[in-house]
Amino acid sequence: MSDTIIELKGLTKKYGDFTAVDRLDLSITKGEVFGLLGPNGAGKSTTILMMLGLTEPTSGKVSVCGIDSTVNPIEVKRRVGYLPDDVGFYEQLSGRDNLLYTARLNRLSWREAEKRVDRLLDRVGLREASAKKAGKYSRGMRQRLGLADVLVKNPEVIILDEPTLGIDPIGVREFLDLIVSLSREERITVLLSSHHLHQVQQVCDRVGIFVAGKLLAQGNIAELSKALFSDKEPYSTEARIERTETTDGRPLAEGLRARLLGLRGVVSVRVDGNRFYIGSTQDVTTLVAQTIVDSGFGLKSLNMKEYGLDDIYTKYFEGGELYGKTA
Ligand SMILES: Nc1ncnc2c1ncn2[C@@H]1O[C@H](COP(=O)(O)OP(=O)(O)OP(=O)(O)O)[C@@H](O)[C@H]1O
């Protein structure tokens, strides 16, 4: 596809016996804001480092802007802006002077450099603070300065690794809005790595969910969040009974349905012939089996739905990294 700007194929990174990134396939389209979402240690940073050509894949391919990052990392670096979670600045220099320094490193003339830097300071809302030493900037201001720094070279892609860590909620909102407007107005492709589902959800067109080096799910936010948050019934169990009638020919389903609905954790029960579809907030397989057997209808089969997105969410994120300390 001509519009693909980042492409990973079977991308794998091993450290000794440990697989940090496991056969990743991913395509990101030009102008997209894509979120890499996953808990600490999931492999997000390693994937980013491979995209930037800063670490070599063990196997597989990675290309950015049509360039193989492993073969030509310098060319990739020219076109991609990378904002790590904590940007290093010359603390004694003003914000503006820091940007001018980067602009000069990128071979802009003084006139061009001043013009671009002042425009960027405006763009990221740091004009007022431009003469202040970078060492005196708040965390949110530093990240905005970092974004301006990355934009000095007019990148086609920007990669942000946990850019909102340690920023207060208003700062986060402003920073994320800035990213979205940049992407929309200048058609910059943005790859945002984070373990904050809600932040990613606010700004990304699509997300990929990383767990233990694997991309477990990817897609449009509406679909994924629907799947992630429809967790009133995260468990779904299907039970088949032997008979659907009593010995005198009366239908049994209604009585059994009511009994199943009364079980702790069961939210819904749908009946279709001799099949019962049970939605619940917890694993109810044992209770369901017992109820059906006790009722004397004969249990033919019992299956719990395996590994839905909600299960992934519950298992890996909830109560852990995602909702840990931040709002
Ligand atoms: N140089 C290395 N040597 C050995 N193991 C490494 C190395 N770099 C990363 N790892 C391991 O690879 C796994 C993935 O790490 P990575 O930093 O990519 O995860 P992450 O998703 O970016 O997490 P975080 O959100 O904490 O940055 C982790 O288990 C990490 O300990």
Ligand as a Chemical Component Dictionary entry (heavy atoms), coordinates in Angstrom:
data_LIG
# 
_chem_comp.id                   LIG 
_chem_comp.type                 NON-POLYMER 
_chem_comp.pdbx_formal_charge   0 
_chem_comp.three_letter_code    LIG 
# 
loop_
_chem_comp_atom.comp_id 
_chem_comp_atom.atom_id 
_chem_comp_atom.alt_atom_id 
_chem_comp_atom.type_symbol 
_chem_comp_atom.charge 
_chem_comp_atom.model_Cartn_x 
_chem_comp_atom.model_Cartn_y 
_chem_comp_atom.model_Cartn_z 
_chem_comp_atom.pdbx_ordinal 
LIG N1  N1  N 0 19.106 -4.503 26.595 1  
LIG C1  C1  C 0 18.292 -5.395 27.119 2  
LIG N2  N2  N 0 18.728 -6.573 27.585 3  
LIG C2  C2  C 0 17.894 -7.488 28.100 4  
LIG N3  N3  N 0 16.555 -7.339 28.213 5  
LIG C3  C3  C 0 16.054 -6.188 27.768 6  
LIG C4  C4  C 0 16.868 -5.150 27.209 7  
LIG N4  N4  N 0 16.058 -4.125 26.848 8  
LIG C5  C5  C 0 14.804 -4.485 27.175 9  
LIG N5  N5  N 0 14.780 -5.717 27.736 10 
LIG C6  C6  C 0 13.607 -6.455 28.211 11 
LIG O1  O1  O 0 12.692 -6.533 27.135 12 
LIG C7  C7  C 0 11.354 -6.396 27.602 13 
LIG C8  C8  C 0 10.662 -5.305 26.866 14 
LIG O2  O2  O 0 11.171 -4.052 27.282 15 
LIG P1  P1  P 0 10.675 -2.679 26.706 16 
LIG O3  O3  O 0 11.461 -1.614 27.369 17 
LIG O4  O4  O 0 10.676 -2.728 25.239 18 
LIG O5  O5  O 0 9.171  -2.649 27.223 19 
LIG P2  P2  P 0 8.140  -1.447 27.255 20 
LIG O6  O6  O 0 6.853  -1.975 26.793 21 
LIG O7  O7  O 0 8.710  -0.285 26.502 22 
LIG O8  O8  O 0 8.066  -1.109 28.779 23 
LIG P3  P3  P 0 8.121  0.295  29.504 24 
LIG O9  O9  O 0 6.739  0.836  29.406 25 
LIG O10 O10 O 0 8.513  -0.088 30.883 26 
LIG O11 O11 O 0 9.174  1.128  28.806 27 
LIG C9  C9  C 0 11.445 -6.159 29.101 28 
LIG O12 O12 O 0 11.217 -7.380 29.772 29 
LIG C10 C10 C 0 12.876 -5.705 29.292 30 
LIG O13 O13 O 0 13.343 -6.076 30.578 31 
# 
loop_
_chem_comp_bond.comp_id 
_chem_comp_bond.atom_id_1 
_chem_comp_bond.atom_id_2 
_chem_comp_bond.value_order 
_chem_comp_bond.pdbx_ordinal 
LIG N1  C1  SING 1  
LIG C1  N2  SING 2  
LIG C1  C4  DOUB 3  
LIG N2  C2  DOUB 4  
LIG C2  N3  SING 5  
LIG N3  C3  DOUB 6  
LIG C3  C4  SING 7  
LIG C3  N5  SING 8  
LIG C4  N4  SING 9  
LIG N4  C5  DOUB 10 
LIG C5  N5  SING 11 
LIG N5  C6  SING 12 
LIG C6  O1  SING 13 
LIG C6  C10 SING 14 
LIG O1  C7  SING 15 
LIG C7  C8  SING 16 
LIG C7  C9  SING 17 
LIG C8  O2  SING 18 
LIG O2  P1  SING 19 
LIG P1  O3  DOUB 20 
LIG P1  O4  SING 21 
LIG P1  O5  SING 22 
LIG O5  P2  SING 23 
LIG P2  O6  DOUB 24 
LIG P2  O7  SING 25 
LIG P2  O8  SING 26 
LIG O8  P3  SING 27 
LIG P3  O9  DOUB 28 
LIG P3  O10 SING 29 
LIG P3  O11 SING 30 
LIG C9  O12 SING 31 
LIG C9  C10 SING 32 
LIG C10 O13 SING 33 
# 
